Amino acid sequence: MTTTTTATTSQVIRVGIVGFGFSVRAFQLPFLLARPHLYSVRAFLLRSDRSAAAAQKELADSPLLLQHSDPSAITLHTSLDAFLADDNIDLVVLAVPAYTHRDLALAALAARKHVLVEKPFAVSSADAEAILRKAKEVDRTVCVYQNRRFDGDFLLLRNLLGITDPQGRPPAPHFPHAAAAEPTLTDADAAAAAADPPAGILSGAVELASHFDRLRPGLRDPTAAHPAWKEDGRLLGTSILYDLGSHLIDQALCLFGVPDSLYAVHLADQRRVAPAAHKLNITYPDGHPFVPTPDYFLIVLRYFTDSETRAPLVVRLSAGMLVRPAAAAPRFTVHAPHASATFAGLDPQEAALKQVPVGHPAPADLVPRAPPAPSDGAAGQRDDDDPRFCTVATGTEPRAAARRVFCPPGDYGVLFDALAAAVVRGGEAPVSPLEAWWVVRIIEAAIESAERDQVVRVKGVIVPPADLE
């Protein structure tokens, strides 16, 4: 079925979106619609006539249909062939289950469309390679939606680590060459910096912990006849390691590059003993017992050094589904020779995007761009769990000086700006092919480590295909 509704257009990148779930509604549409000078949403591919009718009704009164001044059409397809044959689509956005990414991306590329893929990019490095080779063959841009590179706390963390960006690239250098700066501050410099932490105060970090935790003791929708795809353990790419792990691994590799080795714990079913465990006792429509997806992971990345001025680095990445917000670990904790820092909660963009009506653009003031006024007149004094701040402690005494630092707001829209530049000018995508491959390959190495209960060597042992370099 093909359903057409009135819209408008301009000379911009014409977008077709596969899917209409939470990722599309909260993370894709708001930023596409906020950039009418770059993008025009022209079509959706939906599962059925019923899904198309529901989407059409939901979008009927939204600004999506009024985004440009010249009449055109937004088409709701239910046929993949018709969708890919649509000449009004330049860029295909894939916001569908991970196990479908390979086939859909290859089909879109074969139709000579550019492709933006929701994370995880693919369920295997072999699938990732197939997608990237096809993109190279047809000379089209492929990019992964790694939006957490543009979290405000992560951008501040990069600055405090002393990481400078290559010319003209978004804050995400190529992984194999990424590395936090060596220590550049003297003890006296660090002590003087307590009142105003400068770039590089965390340079030479020796330990970083990154957590992305949730409280979800039961299924997303325990009343459903069968679980959502992310909780269907029979499917590839459905575990928390592929979901949240894609973000944490990507961020770690952006900061420090490819590790020398890793060790991982990948538990299959922590929630079995949770109070809501009865919600997991369901069967699939075919009568097969429920297969849980892994709901916890811990990955330890190790970076060795032969430098006399730099110590080895340990990076711990973890996520779980049984973490109460009041007792959650900081989003980031970093220890370095001259300072330590903690970053409280999650970047506020996601919470703000959930409040944007479907089909409406993300407002320019999605999150505040200035620190809130102090309630007691003391500069920098805020609630400890306010995600807009981090705490930086300096000095060598147990009662080291601490300073609350405002995290400049992040902006996921930067990824869309960089992607448009790549599509129009033929440059490299904001997430390069090599970066996309490495995240998937590290996930595979983590699964191997957990299954064998062994350390896995990475640098110099795991090597990307030469044609992706």
Salt bridges, closest charged atoms under 4 A:
GLU58 OE2 - ARG25 NH1 2.57
ASP86 OD2 - HIS77 NE2 3.08
ASP90 OD1 - ARG14 NH2 2.78
ASP103 OD1 - ARG102 NH1 3.17
ASP127 OD1 - ARG102 NE 3.30
GLU129 OE1 - ARG133 NH1 3.61
GLU137 OE2 - LYS134 NZ 3.30
ASP151 OD2 - ARG148 NH1 3.33
ASP165 OD1 - ARG158 NH2 2.38
ASP187 OD1 - HIS338 ND1 3.13
GLU207 OE2 - ARG316 NH2 2.67
ASP213 OD2 - HIS211 ND1 3.55
GLU231 OE2 - ARG271 NH1 3.54
ASP232 OD1 - ARG234 NE 3.48
ASP243 OD1 - LYS119 NZ 2.32
ASP243 OD2 - ARG214 NH1 3.78
ASP243 OD1 - LYS230 NZ 3.52
ASP250 OD2 - ARG149 NE 2.77
ASP269 OD2 - ARG272 NH2 2.83
ASP286 OD2 - ARG234 NH1 3.22
ASP295 OD2 - ARG271 NE 3.13
GLU350 OE1 - ARG148 NH2 2.50
GLU350 OE2 - LYS354 NZ 3.74
ASP386 OD2 - ARG388 NH2 2.75
ASP417 OD1 - ARG35 NE 2.60
GLU428 OE1 - ARG169 NH1 2.92
GLU428 OE1 - HIS174 NE2 3.24
GLU435 OE1 - ARG149 NH2 3.23
GLU435 OE2 - ARG169 NH2 3.34
GLU435 OE2 - HIS174 ND1 3.79
GLU444 OE1 - ARG441 NH1 3.59
GLU448 OE2 - ARG452 NH1 3.24
ASP467 OD2 - ARG133 NE 2.57
